[in-house]
Amino acid sequence: MNYTKRLPTGLLAASLFLASGLFQHAGAQSLSEGWNSLSIAQSNLRAEKPLLGERDDLPDFTRELIEVRWRPNDPIYLYVILPKHVIKPAVILYLYNYSFDTQQFLNEEFCKTLIKDGVAAVGFASALSGQRYHDRPMKQWFVSELQESLTITVQDIQMILNYLASRKDLDMTQVGMFGDGSGGAIAVLAAVTDTRIRAIDLLDPWGDWPDWVAKSRVVPDNEREEFLTPAFLAKVAPFDPIRWLPRLKIPVRIEYLRSDGATPPVAIERMKASAPAQTLIVPTESGLAEYRATSGSTFLNWIKGQIRKPQGS
């Protein structure tokens, strides 16, 4: 659960696919796009044919590793985990903090938790993280390129939802999203942008960029000054979750459980204060107590309950 600046090299299985040439595409076209819009409505993103890299048939679920691509040199590896004996299950997107890879989706017990109660799970990495962090100088990372990291990933989520809808084996009227750390910030922006997301569950979400940049322990002290410039803050200001949270009409849960200073106290309080009235804000003490008492087995019950409610309830 530690936040770290630099990233692992990426998903082992996906790396092997790359090495074997399985995921190579020919004739990729150059793509020009701005980072000033969260929506793909005016973009020229065009999805290539998805490629199935691996499919595991296990007693309780099937797990597919699929490459999707709509930008040159930036394939996205999706884990699609489907519960057995459920027709068109509801689905939850999982986006963890930028410092995490997607290897947890290889863990069978973890996958069993995700698909418990007959809900499908889709896991992937954000821009500039995991297997998507490559061909960059080390000085460029998720926070130094925060505008790009946020906007590109929100656009990706819309494209991922389009792909999931095209499969015809998921109930796209029952879609939720779980976001952790930077993934929590992205989940807020994605839910405002794409109404197919019916509920969001936020664990230690980032936000309130001026205070976050000034005091977060994620930001190295020797780089902090450049992120506090008016130019940097002006670029990320339109994509501050604190601006968008109040606009959400869907169910929202917020839990701040970590004590590592990734999101400083002032930003935590401002995020909570900006949350819409329907938000369930879980106190740190009770959230930690429940997590420890159940070993995390009930942690996802809330989001599953929200997306599986009958329409109109």
KOLFILUM-778770 format. One record per atom (N, C-alpha, C, CB): y, x, z. Coordinates in steps of 0.1 Angstrom, whole numbers, plus 5000, padded with zeros to 4 digits. Glycine has a CB too. Example, Ala and Ser with C-alpha at 12.3 -4.5 7.8 and 13.67 -1.06 7.14 Angstrom:
BEGIN
494351325078
495551235078
496751325078
495551135090
497851285071
498951375071
500051295079
499451415057
END
This chain:
BEGIN
498850085000
500050005000
501350095000
500049915012
501250214997
502350304997
503050294983
502050445000
504350304983
505150304971
505350454968
506450234972
505050494956
505350634951
506050634938
504050714951
506850734936
507650734924
506750764911
508650844924
505950874912
505250904900
503950834899
504951054899
503350824887
502250734884
500950804881
502650644873
499850734884
498550784879
498550784864
497350704884
497650854858
497650864843
497250734836
496750974839
496650644843
496350514837
494850474839
496650514823
494550364834
493250294836
492150384829
493250154829
491250424837
490150514832
489450454820
489150544843
489050334821
488350274810
489150264798
487850134814
490450224799
491350224788
491550364782
492650164791
491650464790
491750594785
490550644777
491950694797
489350594781
488150634774
488250564760
486950594781
488750434760
488850364747
489750434738
489250224750
490850484743
491850554735
491250684729
493050584743
490450754738
489850874734
488850854723
489250944746
488150744724
487150714714
487750654701
486150624719
489050624701
489650564689
489450414688
489150634677
488850354698
488550214697
489750124696
487750164709
490850174703
492050094703
493150144694
492550084718
492850204683
493850254674
494150154664
493350384667
495450134662
495950044651
496550114640
496949934657
496350074628
496950144617
498250064612
495950164605
499150134606
500250074600
501250004609
499749974590
501450054621
502349994631
503750014625
502250064645
504549904626
505849904621
506849944632
506249764615
507950004628
508950034638
509549904643
510050134633
509949894655
510449774661
511849794667
509549714671
512849714664
514149724670
514349604678
515249734659
514649634691
514849524700
515849564711
513549474706
516649474716
517549504727
516949474740
518849424725
517549524751
517049504764
518049414772
516849634772
518849334764
519849244770
519449104772
521149254762
518149074768
517748934769
516348934775
517748864755
516048834784
514748814789
513848734780
514848754803
514448654772
513648564763
513248624750
514548434760
512048584745
511648634733
512048544721
510148644733
512848444724
513148334714
513848394702
514048234720
514648494704
515348554693
514848694689
516848564696
513748734695
513148864692
512348864679
512248914704
511948984675
511148994663
509749044667
511749084652
509349014679
508049054684
506948974677
507849034699
505949044672
504848984664
503549044670
504949004649
502648954675
501449004681
500449044670
500848894690
499849164672
498749204664
497449134669
498549354664
496349144661
495149084665
494649144678
494049094654
494349064689
493849124701
492449194699
493749024712
492149294706
490949374705
490149364718
491149514701
488949324718
488049324730
487449464731
486949214728
487849524743
487349664746
486049654753
488349734753
485849564762
484649554771
484549414776
484749664782
483249374778
483049244785
481849264795
482749134775
482149234807
481149244818
480749104822
481649324830
479449074821
478848944825
478248964839
477848894815
478948914849
478448934863
478048794869
479548994872
477348794880
476848664885
477948554887
476148684898
479048594892
480148494896
481248484886
480648524909
481348574877
482448574867
482148664855
483748624874
482948644845
482948734834
484348814834
482748664820
484348934830
485549014830
485649084817
485449124842
486849054810
487049114797
488249204798
487448994787
488149314791
489249414790
489749404775
488849564793
490949354773
491449324760
492749394758
491649174759
492849454746
494149514742
494949414734
493949644734
496249394739
497149314731
498349414727
497649184738
498949384716
500049474712
501049404703
499449594704
502349424706
503449374698
504549474697
503949244704
504349594702
505349704701
504549824697
506149724714
505149904688
504450034684
504250124696
505250104673
503050184697
502750284707
502850234721
503750404706
502750094723
502750044736
501749934738
504149984739
500449964737
499449864739
499349824753
498049914734
499049694756
498849644769
497449604771
499849524772
496849654782
495449624785
495349514796
494749754790
494749404791
494649284800
493249284806
495049154792
493149254818
491949214824
491949054825
491649274839
491048994819
490848844819
489548814827
490948784805
489748764839
488548734847
488348584849
488748804861
487148544844
486948394843
485748364853
486548354829
486048254861
484948214870
483848144862
485448114880
482648164866
481448104859
481447954862
480148164864
480947874852
480747734854
481947654856
479747714865
483147704851
484347624852
484947614838
485447694862
485147484834
485747464821
487247464822
485247324815
487847544814
489347554813
489947564827
489947434806
489747674834
490247694847
491747714847
489547804855
492447684858
493847724860
493847884861
494447664874
495047934859
495048084858
496248144865
495148124843
496048254872
497148324879
497248464872
496848334894
498548494869
498848634865
499148724877
500148634855
498648844876
498748934887
499549064882
497448974893
500749084888
501449204884
501849274897
502749164876
501249394899
501449474911
502649574909
500149554915
503049634920
504149724920
503949834909
504249794933
505049884904
504949984893
504150104896
506350024889
503950134909
503250254913
501750234913
503750304926
501250114911
499850084911
499350074897
499549944918
498050114895
497450094882
496649964883
496550214878
495849934873
495049814872
493649834876
495149754858
493249954882
491949984885
491249894895
491750124889
492149824903
491549724913
490749614906
492649674922
491149584893
490349484886
488949524882
491149434874
488649644885
487249694882
486349674895
487249844879
487049634906
486349614919
485749474919
487249644931
484449474920
483749344919
484149244931
482249364919
484249304943
484549214954
485949164953
484449294967
486849244948
488249204946
488249094935
489149324941
487549104925
487449004914
486948874920
486649054902
485948884929
485348764935
486448684943
484148794944
487348764949
488448694957
489348624947
489148804965
489648694936
490648634927
490048504921
490848734915
488848494917
488248374910
487748274920
487248414901
487748304933
487348204943
488048074941
487548264957
487347964943
487947834941
488147794926
489247814948
487447874917
487447834903
488747864895
487147694902
489447964899
490747994892
490548124885
491948004903
491048134873
490948254865
492048354869
491048224850
491948474866
492848584869
493148664857
492448664881
494448704855
494748794845
495648914851
495548724833
495149034849
495949144855
496349244844
495049224864
497549304846
498049394836
499149484843
498749314824
499649584836
500649674841
502049644835
500249814839
503049664842
504449644837
504849764828
505449634848
505849744821
506449854813
506649984822
507749814805
506450094816
506750224823
505850234835
508150234826
504650184835
503750204847
502350204842
503950094857
501450264850
500050274846
499850334833
499450134847
498950274825
498650334812
499750324802
497450264806
500850254806
502050234797
503050344799
502650094799
502850434809
503750544811
503250664804
503950564827
503950694793
503550804784
504650844775
502150784777
504650964769
505551004759
507050994764
505450924747
507151024777
508551024783
508751154791
508650894793
510051204791
510351304801
510151254815
511751364798
509751344824
509451294838
510751234845
508951414846
511951274840
513151224846
513251074843
514351294842
512551024833
512650884830
511450814836
512650854814
511750714845
510650644852
511150504854
510250714865
510350424861
510550284862
511950244867
509550214871
512450314877
513750284882
514950344874
513850334897
514750464869
515850524861
516050434848
515450664857
515050374844
515050284832
514950134836
514050324821
515550094847
515249964853
515549854844
516049954866
516649854836
516949744827
515749734817
518249774820
515349834811
514249834802
512949784808
514049974796
512649844820
511449804827
511349654830
511249884840
512449594834
512449454838
512349364825
513749424846
513249394816
513349304804
512149304795
514649334796
511649434793
510449444784
509249374791
510149594782
509149384804
507949324810
508049174810
507849374824
509249114812
509448974812
509148924797
510848934816
509548994787
509248954774
507648964772
509949044764
507049074777
505649084776
504848964782
505149214783
505348914793
504648804800
504748684791
505348774814
505848654784
505848544775
504848564764
507248524769
504748684759
503748714748
502348704753
504048844742
502048744766
500748734772
500348584773
500748804785
501348504778
501048364779
500748294766
502248294786
501448344755
501148294742
499748324738
502148354731
499348454741
497948494738
496948404746
497748644741
497148394759
496248314767
496148164762
496748314782
497248114758
497247974752
496347974739
498647924749
496348074732
495648084719
494148084721
496048194711
493648124733
492248134736
491548004737
492048214749
492247904742
491747764743
490747754755
491147724730
490547854763
489547844774
490247844788
488547954773
491547834788
492347824800
493247704801
493147954802
493447654813
494347534814
495847594815
493947444826
496547594805
497947644805
498947554811
498347684791
498447434816
499447354824
499347384838
499047204822
498447484842
498247524856
498347674856
496947464862
499547734855
499747874855
500547914867
500347924842
500148014874
500948074885
501048224883
500248044899
501848284891
502048424890
502248484904
503248464882
501448594907
501548674919
502248804915
500248694926
503348834923
504048964920
504249044933
505348934914
503949174932
504049264943
505149364941
502649324946
506049384950
507049494948
507949464936
506449624948
507949564927
508649554914
508049434906
508549674906
506749404908
506149294901
506749164907
504649294903
507149154919
507749034925
509149014919
507949054940
509849114917
511149094910
510949044896
511949234909
509949104889
509749054875
509148914875
508649154869
508448874885
507848734885
509048634886
506948724897
510048664894
511248574895
511848554881
512248634905
512148674875
512748664861
511848594851
513148804857
510548614852
509648554842
509648404845
508248614844
509548364857
509448214860
510748144856
509248194875
511848204856
513148144852
513048134836
514348214856
512548234830
512548244815
511448154809
512348384811
510248144815
509148074809
508647964818
508048164805
508847834814
508547724823
507047694824
509247604818
506247774817
504847754818
504347804832
504047834807
505147894838
504747944851
505147834862
505448074854
504247774869
504447664877
504647694892
503347564876
504347824896
504547864910
504548014910
503447804919
505248074919
505248224921
505048254935
506448284915
504248364937
503948414951
504448554951
502348404954
505348584960
506048714960
505748794972
507548694958
505248914971
504949004982
505849114981
503449044981
506749134991
507749244992
508449254979
506949374995
509049154974
509749164961
511049244962
510049024955
511249324952
512549394950
513649304946
512449514940
514849344949
516049264945
517249304952
515749114947
518449244948
519749274954
520049424950
519849254969
520149454937
520149584932
521149684938
520449584917
522449644941
523349744947
522849794960
524749674949
522349694969
521849744982
520549804981
521749624991
519649754972
518349814970
518449964965
517549734960
519249984955
519450124950
520050214961
520350124937
520950164968
521650244978
520750284990
522850174984
519750204993
518950225005
517450225004
519350125015
516950194993
515450184992
514850324992
515050124978
513750344999
513050475000
512350504987
512150475012
512250404978
511650434965
512450534957
511450304957
513750524959
514750604951
514850744958
516050534950
514550854951
514750984957
516151014959
514151094947
516451074970
517851104974
518551184964
517951174988
517851274957
518551354947
518851284934
517751474944
518351164933
518651084921
519550954924
517351034914
519650934937
520350804941
521750794935
520350794956
522450904935
523850894931
524050844917
524551034932
523150884908
523250844894
522950694892
522350924885
522150634901
521850494900
522850404907
520450474907
523850474914
524850394921
526150394912
525150454934
526050444900
527250444892
527550304887
527050544880
528850274884
529150144879
528350114866
530650134876
528150214858
527450184845
526050144847
527550314836
525350214856
523950174859
523850034865
523250274868
524650014875
524649884882
525049764873
525549884894
525949794863
526349684854
525249654845
527649734846
524449754841
523349724832
522249634838
522649854827
522049654851
520949584858
521449454865
520249674868
522749434866
523249324873
522749184868
524749324873
522749174854
522249044849
520849014852
522549034834
520049114856
518649094859
518249114873
517849194850
519249074882
518949084896
518348954901
520349104904
517048964907
516448844911
517248754921
515148884918
518148824928
518948744937
519848644930
519848844945
520148664917
520948574909
520148464904
521648644898
518848484902
517948394895
517148304905
517048464886
516848364916
516048284926
516548144929
515948354939
517848124931
518347994934
518147894923
519848004937
517947934911
517747844900
516347784898
518147914887
515347844906
514047804904
513747664911
513047904910
513047584904
512647444909
511247444913
513047344899
510447544910
509047544912
508747594926
508347634902
507447574931
507147634944
507247784944
505747594948
507747844955
507947984957
507548024971
509448024954
506748134972
506448184986
506948324986
504948174989
507548364997
508048504999
507548565012
509648514998
506948675011
506448745023
506848895022
504848735024
507548945032
507849085033
506949135045
509349105036
505849215041
504849255051
504949405053
503549215046
505449485043
505449625045
506649675053
505549695031
506449795059
507449855067
507849995062
507049865082
507650015049
507850145044
509250165038
506850175033
510050065039
511450085034
511650075019
511950215039
510650025012
510750004998
511849914995
509449954992
511949805002
513049715001
513749715014
512649564998
515049765015
515749785027
516049645034
517049855025
516249645047
516449525055
517549435049
516749555069
518749495045
519849415040
519449345027
521049505037
518649405018
518249345006
517149235009
517649444997
516349255019
515349155023
516049025027
514449205034
517049045036
517848925041
518548855030
518748975052
519148935020
519848865009
518948795000
520648975002
517748854998
516748784990
516348654996
515548874987
516048655009
515648535016
516748435015
515248565030
517948475017
519148385017
519348315004
520348455022
518948384993
519148334979
518048244975
519348444970
516948234982
515748154978
516148004978
514648184987
515547934969
515847794968
515147714980
515347734955
515647594982
515247524994
513747504995
515947384994
513047494984
511647464985
510747584988
511147404972
511347704990
510647824992
510047835006
511647944990
508747875006
508147905018
508348055022
506547875018
509048085032
509348215036
508448245048
510848245039
507548335047
506548365058
507048475067
505148395052
507248455080
507748555088
506748675088
507848505103
507248795089
506448915088
505348915098
507349035090
505548885111
504548895121
503448795118
505148855135
503748675115
502648575112
501848605099
503148435112
502548655089
501948695077
500948805079
502948735067
501348915086
500449025089
499348985098
501249135096
499548895108
498548845116
497448775109
499048755128
497848685099
496848615092
496048705082
497548505083
496748805076
496148895067
495048975074
497148985060
495449025086
494449105094
493349025099
495149175105
493548905103
492548825109
491548775099
493148695116
491948765086
491048715076
490648825066
491648605068
491148955069
490849065060
491349035045
489349105059
492448955045
493048925032
492348815024
493149045024
491248755030
490448665022
491148535019
489148635029
492148495027
492848375025
494248395019
492948295038
494548515015
495848555011
496348474999
495948705009
495448454990
495848384977
495648234977
494948444966
495248174989
495048034989
496247954986
494547995003
497448004990
498647924988
498947914973
499847994994
498948014965
499248004951
498247924944
499448144945
496947944947
495947864941
496147714943
494547914946
496547684956
496747544959
497947484951
497047534974
498947564949
500147514942
499847484927
501247614943
499047564920
498847544906
497747444903
498547674899
496947424914
495847324911
496247184916
494547374919
497447164920
497847024924
497946934911
499247034930
497646814913
497746714901
499146724896
497346574905
499246704883
500546694876
501346584882
500346674861
502646624885
503546524890
503546514905
503346394884
502746584912
502646574927
503646674933
501246604932
END
